[in-house]
Every structure is written in structure tokens, then in C-alpha cells.
């Protein structure tokens, strides 16, 4: 299982870190198109932790930002450029949890059962997640924090480790069409699917 080591940071009272605070974090750039021969646009991921929070940051290179508009926000996120974090307790994935965050700062959070039995009414525990998206000259960033309390409440944080999928949905041309899937781990599937056990790696707190 691929492992990303999450370094500790100071116990700052704010939920998000200043840009300079990210410098100690390991830089993860090992992303690919698992189901395409092309080289994907650049994606960078960083994470840090302290006694209270797991912090995460995506830096995304994207020269054509796509966003859908729907009355249902979660549906809009499904059809927009976004980054994703999936979490599970174990390989059975019953349940597992999905956080999908688009470049406009919208959230799709859901609980699921293997395979792809989704509960879109579910929400991450109250006050357990904050994030924000920002446009950049290269594309966008998504930066946020998860409380360790919420991770423990869901049974995800155990012995300083969290089984995690790190993904990106890259749309081209128009909302909901021609999506290209980008992943840290190359899933063992001939067809595009992140909702399987082999799509996950490990976040290890050090």
C-alpha cells in the first residue's frame, strides 16, 4: 500500500495554515491517469497534522476550469472540476466516506457501502470539516482541515493511520462530459473506478 507520511506542525488555533507553514510538509506529486496513456496535468498534495487537526492542501494545474450549475449543490460538484479524498475503515469498505471539493468551493460529502451504494443525504460530522478553494494563475487550490475528533468518530483514525484515496476529476469541454480521472494510487481495475479497495493508500502520522 502506498504511504504518505503526514508531518506534525505547531498547534496553531486557526483551522487553516498560512502558506509558509506548508513548507515542512512532504510534497506529493505522484499522480497519474490510471486508465490513459497520457501525462496528466500537474497535481500537488500536502498534509500536516497537530493534536486537533489533519490539514490538507491541493495545488491543481488546470487551464480550462469547468463548473456545472444545479439547484442541488452535490449534483453540481459531480459534474465539475474537483479534488477528492476518500476514507475507509478497512478493505471491506462498509462503510467508506467521500469528500469531493470543487474549484468553486462547493462540497459533495457522502457515506457509501461497497460497491457504489451512496447515501447523498449523509453529511460529515458537524464542525469536523472546513475548506476553501482559491483560483490561481495556474488553476486552483483547495485547502482545508478535518478534526481528529470527527475522524475518530467515524472509526477512520487508528494507531496514527488513515486509509485514504486521493483523486482528481478533470473535466474538459463542458460540465459532466469527457472527464479524465487522476489518482495517487493506480487501482486494479480495467475500467475507471475509484470505489474499490485497490484505489486506497495510507496516510501515516509521524
C-alpha positions as CSV (number, residue, x, y, z in Angstrom):
1,X,0.0,0.0,0.0
2,X,1.4,3.4,-0.9
3,X,2.1,5.5,2.1
4,X,2.2,9.3,2.6
5,X,3.8,10.5,5.8
6,X,2.0,13.4,7.5
7,X,4.4,15.5,9.4
8,X,3.5,17.3,12.6
9,X,3.0,21.1,12.8
10,X,2.5,23.6,15.6
11,X,-0.8,23.6,17.4
12,X,-2.0,26.9,15.9
13,X,-5.5,28.0,16.9
14,X,-6.6,28.7,13.3
15,X,-8.1,25.9,11.3
16,X,-6.1,26.7,8.1
17,X,-2.4,27.2,7.8
18,X,-0.5,30.2,6.4
19,X,1.2,29.4,3.2
20,X,4.7,29.4,4.7
21,X,3.6,26.8,7.2
22,X,3.2,24.2,4.5
23,X,6.9,24.2,3.7
24,X,7.8,21.3,6.0
25,X,5.1,19.0,4.5
26,X,6.2,16.3,2.1
27,X,5.2,17.2,-1.4
28,X,3.2,14.5,-3.2
29,X,3.2,14.8,-7.0
30,X,2.9,11.1,-7.8
31,X,-0.4,11.3,-9.7
32,X,-1.4,9.6,-13.0
33,X,-4.2,8.8,-15.4
34,X,-4.7,5.2,-14.4
35,X,-6.8,4.5,-17.5
36,X,-5.0,6.7,-20.1
37,X,-1.6,6.7,-21.7
38,X,-1.3,10.5,-21.5
39,X,0.6,12.5,-18.9
40,X,-1.9,14.3,-16.7
41,X,-1.8,18.0,-15.8
42,X,0.1,18.6,-12.6
43,X,-1.4,18.0,-9.2
44,X,0.3,18.5,-5.9
45,X,-0.9,17.4,-2.4
46,X,0.4,18.2,1.0
47,X,-0.8,17.3,4.5
48,X,0.2,18.2,8.1
49,X,-1.3,17.4,11.5
50,X,-1.3,18.5,15.1
51,X,-3.2,17.4,18.2
52,X,-6.5,18.7,16.8
53,X,-6.5,18.7,13.0
54,X,-5.4,17.0,9.9
55,X,-4.7,19.7,7.4
56,X,-4.7,19.1,3.6
57,X,-3.8,21.2,0.6
58,X,-4.2,20.5,-3.1
59,X,-2.5,22.6,-5.8
60,X,-4.1,22.0,-9.2
61,X,-2.9,23.0,-12.6
62,X,-5.9,23.4,-14.9
63,X,-6.1,25.7,-17.9
64,X,-9.9,25.1,-18.5
65,X,-12.0,25.3,-15.4
66,X,-15.4,23.6,-15.8
67,X,-18.3,24.1,-13.4
68,X,-21.9,22.8,-13.6
69,X,-24.8,24.7,-12.1
70,X,-27.6,22.9,-10.4
71,X,-30.1,23.6,-7.7
72,X,-28.7,20.6,-5.9
73,X,-25.1,21.5,-4.9
74,X,-23.9,18.0,-4.6
75,X,-25.0,17.2,-8.2
76,X,-23.2,20.3,-9.4
77,X,-19.9,19.1,-7.9
78,X,-20.3,15.7,-9.6
79,X,-20.1,17.5,-13.0
80,X,-17.3,20.0,-12.2
81,X,-13.5,20.0,-11.9
82,X,-12.7,18.9,-8.4
83,X,-10.4,17.1,-6.0
84,X,-11.4,14.2,-3.8
85,X,-10.5,12.5,-0.6
86,X,-12.0,9.0,0.2
87,X,-11.6,7.4,3.6
88,X,-12.4,3.8,4.7
89,X,-12.1,1.7,7.9
90,X,-10.8,-1.4,6.1
91,X,-10.8,-3.2,2.8
92,X,-14.5,-4.2,3.1
93,X,-15.4,-0.6,2.7
94,X,-18.6,-1.0,4.6
95,X,-18.9,2.0,5.0
96,X,-16.5,4.4,3.4
97,X,-16.7,8.2,3.1
98,X,-16.2,10.6,0.2
99,X,-15.3,14.3,0.2
100,X,-15.4,15.9,-3.2
101,X,-14.5,19.6,-3.3
102,X,-14.7,21.7,-6.5
103,X,-12.8,24.8,-7.5
104,X,-15.8,27.0,-6.6
105,X,-15.7,25.9,-3.0
106,X,-18.7,23.5,-3.2
107,X,-18.8,20.2,-1.3
108,X,-20.1,16.8,-2.1
109,X,-19.9,14.6,1.1
110,X,-21.4,11.2,1.3
111,X,-21.3,7.9,3.0
112,X,-21.2,4.8,0.9
113,X,-21.3,1.0,1.0
114,X,-19.3,-1.2,-1.3
115,X,-20.0,-1.2,-4.2
116,X,-21.2,2.3,-5.0
117,X,-24.2,2.3,-2.7
118,X,-24.3,6.0,-2.0
119,X,-26.1,8.0,0.7
120,X,-26.0,11.6,-0.5
121,X,-28.1,12.8,2.4
122,X,-25.3,12.0,4.8
123,X,-23.0,14.8,5.9
124,X,-19.6,14.9,7.5
125,X,-19.9,15.3,11.3
126,X,-20.8,18.8,12.4
127,X,-17.8,21.2,12.7
128,X,-15.5,18.4,11.6
129,X,-14.6,19.8,8.2
130,X,-13.7,23.2,6.8
131,X,-12.1,24.0,3.5
132,X,-11.8,26.8,0.9
133,X,-11.0,27.0,-2.8
134,X,-9.0,29.7,-4.5
135,X,-8.3,30.5,-8.1
136,X,-4.6,30.8,-9.1
137,X,-2.8,31.8,-12.2
138,X,-2.2,28.1,-12.9
139,X,-5.6,26.7,-11.9
140,X,-6.9,26.5,-8.3
141,X,-6.1,25.4,-4.8
142,X,-8.2,23.5,-2.2
143,X,-7.1,23.8,1.4
144,X,-8.8,22.6,4.5
145,X,-8.8,20.7,7.8
146,X,-10.5,17.7,9.3
147,X,-10.8,17.4,13.1
148,X,-9.3,14.3,14.6
149,X,-12.4,14.1,16.7
150,X,-14.5,13.6,13.5
151,X,-12.0,11.1,12.1
152,X,-12.1,9.0,15.3
153,X,-15.9,9.3,15.5
154,X,-16.1,7.6,12.1
155,X,-13.6,5.0,13.1
156,X,-11.1,6.2,10.5
157,X,-8.1,7.3,12.6
158,X,-6.5,4.3,14.2
159,X,-2.9,4.0,15.5
160,X,-2.0,7.2,13.7
161,X,-3.0,5.9,10.3
162,X,-5.9,6.6,7.9
163,X,-6.6,4.5,4.8
164,X,-7.2,7.2,2.1
165,X,-7.8,7.7,-1.6
166,X,-6.5,10.9,-3.2
167,X,-8.1,11.7,-6.5
168,X,-9.0,14.4,-9.0
169,X,-11.7,14.8,-11.6
170,X,-10.5,16.8,-14.6
171,X,-13.3,17.8,-16.9
172,X,-12.8,19.1,-20.4
173,X,-15.2,20.8,-23.0
174,X,-18.3,21.0,-20.8
175,X,-19.8,20.1,-17.4
176,X,-20.3,16.4,-16.9
177,X,-18.6,15.3,-20.2
178,X,-15.2,14.0,-21.1
179,X,-13.9,13.6,-17.5
180,X,-10.4,12.4,-17.0
181,X,-9.7,10.7,-13.7
182,X,-6.4,11.3,-11.9
183,X,-5.2,9.2,-8.9
184,X,-2.4,8.8,-6.5
185,X,-2.8,5.0,-6.5
186,X,-3.3,3.1,-9.7
187,X,-6.4,0.9,-9.0
188,X,-6.5,-2.7,-10.1
189,X,-9.4,-2.2,-12.5
190,X,-9.6,-2.2,-16.3
191,X,-12.4,0.4,-16.1
192,X,-12.4,3.8,-14.4
193,X,-13.4,3.1,-10.7
194,X,-12.1,4.7,-7.5
195,X,-14.8,3.0,-5.4
196,X,-12.8,-0.2,-5.0
197,X,-10.3,-1.5,-2.3
198,X,-7.2,-1.2,-4.6
199,X,-7.7,2.6,-5.0
200,X,-6.6,3.4,-1.5
201,X,-3.2,4.3,0.1
202,X,-2.3,5.2,3.6
203,X,-1.8,8.5,5.4
204,X,0.6,7.8,8.3
205,X,1.0,10.5,11.0
206,X,4.7,10.9,12.2
